[in-house]
Amino acid sequence: MTSVNRKTEIISAAIEVFAEIGYFRATTAQVAERAKISQPYIFKFFASKEALLQAALEASWERIINSFRLVVESASKEQLETDLIEAYEKILASHHNEILLQMQSQTIQEPSIRDVMREGFREVRQIVLTAFREAGIASPEERTLIFLARGMLCNISAALDMPELMEV
């Protein structure tokens, strides 16, 4: 297996383990076991557990950002917001652990983790805001704020298994 594939597998295993038991409780030994590798092999790719978390978060943000960019490129102005919501709902359904990991990471105070989280939110906000402006949506800043707030509520709804939070 190529080292790129192995690195991706380690990140995927870390996302699962960190999301399931929490970053602070999880160990690199548990991640290695999930990835079916030896623990020292993790450190061939990542200098520390924190660096592994950072890579996992970057991967999760990349998925959202790429998905939103695809929507923005192809959606009609009338369907833009609906298509963005549907794209996020698909990610939430298919990559639930990534979203749980992001939610946990919002409270981690390590500068490198905070930087990844800030950059992810900034980029998503900018993609949505720019798309709303270009689509001529009224009050694009407010609509972006509401869109992001709805996304956070989606996360809480999914994490707590409370679909009623999303009932309109």
N, C-alpha and C positions, 0 to 999 in steps of 0.2 A: 504494500500500500504506500502511496506517495506521502511525503511529509505534510503536504497541503491537506490531503484528505484526513490524515491522522489529527492534524491540528483542528480541523473542523469537527471531527468526532469528539475531541476533548472538550471543545467549546459547547457542543450539544449536550454532552454528559454533564458539564458544569451547570448549564442552564437548568437541566432537570433537577439535579441535586440541590442547587442553591434555591430554586423555586419551591421544592418540596419541603426542605427542612430549614431553610434560612441560611444566608451567607455565613453568619457568625458561628452557627452550630456545625455547618458542613466542614468536612476536611478534604484535603486533596486526595487522601487515601480513598474516601468514598467516591470522589469523582473518577479516580483511576479504576476503581472496581466497576463502576458503571460503564466506563469506556473500554473495559477489558484490557487494561494495560497495567504496567507497574507504576507505582507512585513516582519514582524518580524520573520516569519518562515524561511526565507532565512538565518537569522543570527544564526539559530540553527546549520546550516551546515558550514557557512562561516563567518569568523570574520569581514570581510570588503568586499566592492565592489572589491577592488584590489585582495583579496584572491579568489573571485569568478572568476575574469578574469584569474588569474593564473591557476585555475582548468580548465577553459574552454580551455585555450591554451594547457595545458598538455593533455587534451582529444584529441584535434585536432592533436597534434604531435604524440600521441600514435597511432592514426588511420593510419597516413602516415608510421610510423616506422613499425608497424605490417604488413601493406600491402607490404612494400618493403621487409621485412624479408621473407614473404611467397613467393614472386617472386624469391628471391635469392635461396631459398630452392628448388624451382621446375623448374626454367627456365634453358634451355640449354645455354651453353656459347654463341652460335650464336644468341640466342633470348633475352639474358639478358637485354641489353639496351632497346630494343623495348618493352619488357614486363614491365620494370620499367616505361617507358613513358606511356604505356597504363594504368598501375595501377594508376599512378598519374592523368591521364586524367579522369579516373573513379571517383576518389575522388573529383576532381575539379567539375565534373558534379553533383555528388550526395551529396556533402557536401560543396557546394559553400560558404556558410556563414562562415564555419571554415577557409577557405582560406582567405576570406576578413578580418576576424578577425586577422589572423596572419599578413596580410599585414599592417593593422592599428597598430598593436602592435610593429612592427619594429621601430616605432618612439617614443614609450612611454619610458620615461627615468627612471621610477621607477626601482630600482635595482632588485626586485623580478621578474618583468616582463621581464627585459633584460636577467636575468639569465635563465628563461624558454625558451626564444627565442634562446639564444645562445646554450643552451643544445640541443634543438630540431634540430637546424641546424647542430650542431656538430655530433649528432648521425646519422642523415640522411647522411651527408657527409661521415662518417666512414663506414656506411653500403654499400654505393655505391662504395667508393674507395676500400674497401676490396673485394667486389664482382668483380669489374673490374680487380683488381690485380690477384685474384684467377682464373679468366676466361682467363687470359693471354692477356687482351686487351692492345694494345700498348699505351704508354703514359697514364697510368691510372690516374695520378694526373690531367693532362690536360683534359682528357675526363670527369672526375668527375666535374671539374670546368665548363665545357661546359654543362654538364647535369644539374647542379644546376642553371646555368644562364638561360638555356632554361626553367626550371621550374619557375623561377621568371618572365620570359617573358610570360609564360602561364598564370600566375596570373594576370599580367597587362592586357593581352589580354582579359581575362574573366571579370575582374573588369570594364574595359572600354567598353566592348562589341565591341572589335576590332579584329575579327578573322583574319583579314589580317596581323596582326603582326606575326601570326604563319604560314603564307603561305611559302612553301619552293620553 
